[in-house]
Amino acid sequence: MRDLLATLTGRPVHESVALFPPFYCEFGKNLTLGRDVFINMGCAFQDTGGTTIGDGSLIGHGTTLTTLNRGVDPARRADMVPAPVVIGRKVWLGANVTVVPGVTIGDGAIVGAGAVVTRDVPANTIVAGVPARVIRETGFEVQAD
């Protein structure tokens, strides 16, 4: 699986990375995976705008990461507007989470199952809902490696 990911991304993938298929990725060359990343089955990453997943992060099954938006002006609606998605270190995304373009999820954050993340998530917080809102702090901080 890691060999296929390395071919998809165009760079080596650390031996600690685990992925359960099926996995869907639009482009691949703009996907960066840290060490000890786990991606559960049925995830879809639209990585044209850039997707980074930090060390030790867990991605629940059915998660969708999107990096392309459409123009707001109806005359420009066909335009594609890229914006990266950045998942910090030791983040846990529950099952069926959707992250929209331009969002950064801070280190140690937890995103509840089914959440739609439309804005940045502070480090060490728990968010849930549609749209995702901060529920509380985790009470833990991610230690520097």
N, C-alpha and C positions, 0 to 999 in steps of 0.2 A: 504494500500500500504506500509506504514512504517513497519507493522508487517512482511510482505513478505520480505522487504529489510533487516530487522533485522535477519530474518532466513537465507537469502542469505549471508550476511556479517558475521554472527556469533557474532554480537555486537548490542547494542541498536542504533537506529537511532532517532535523535532528532525530536520532533513533528513539527518543522519548515521546515523540508525537504519535498519537493514536487517532484513528478515524474509522468509524463504522459506516460502510456503504449502505444504501446509495448516498452519493454526495453529488451535488450539482454546483458547477462554478461557471460563470459566464466567460471569463477570460483566463484567469490564473496567474498571469505574469505580474499582476498588481496585488497579489495575496502574499502576506508575510506572516509566517507562523513562528512563534517562540518555542522554547523548550517546554516539555511536559504539557503540551496542549492536548486536550481531548475533545474531539468533535463526534457527537453521536449521530445516529442514522437520520437520513432524510433532510439534511441541511442544504440550503441554497444560498450561495454567496454571489452577489452581483458585484464584482470587484473592479470594474472599469475605473472607478474613481479612487481606488486604493483602499485596501482592507488590511489592517494590522491586528493580530491577536497576540497578546503578551504572554510571557512565560506563566505556566501553571494555570491557565484559564480552561474552564470547562464549558462547552457549548452543548446545550440540551437538544434533544432530537426535534426535528422540524423547524429549527431556527432559520430565519431569513435575514441576511445582512444586505442592505441595498445601498448603492453609492451613486445612483443616477436619478435625477429628478427631471421634471418637465418645466418649461417656462410658464410663468403665471399668466402672462399676456396671451390672450387667445390667438393673436396673430403670430406668436412665437411658440405656441404649444408644442410643436414638433421638435423644438430645440432640446437637446439633452444637456443637463447641467450637472457635471460631476462634483462630488464632495466626498472626502474619505470618511470611513468608519474606523475608529481606533478603539480597540478593546484593551484595557490595561492588563497589568499582571494580576494573577490569582482572582480573576473575575469568574463568577458563575452565572451563566445565562440559563434559565429554566427552559422547559420544553415549549416549543412554538412561540418563541420570542421573535418580534420583528424590530429591527433597528433601521432607522431611516438615514438618508445621506447627511453627512456632516456631523454626526454624533460621536462624542468621545465618552467612553465609560471608564471611570477612574479605577485605579488599583483597588482590589479587595471588594468591589461592589458586588451585589447580588441583584439579579433582575428576575422577578417572579414569573412563573409560567404564564404564557399567553399575553404578556405585556407588549405594548407598542411603545418603543422608546423614541420620542420625537425631539428630545433635547438632552444636553450633556448630563451625565450622572456623576455626582461628586464621589470621590474615593470613599471607600468604607461605609457606604450607605446601602440600604435595601430599598428598591423601588418595585412597584407593581401597578397594574391597571392599564387602562386605555383612555387617555395617554398615561404613560408611566409617571407616577408621582412618588416622591420620597415618603417612605413609611417611617423609617427610623435609621439610626446609625447601627452598624454591625457590632460595635464595641471592641473591634479588633483593628489593628493596623498592619498592613503588609510590611514586613521587614525587608530592608535592603539586602540583596544577595552579595 
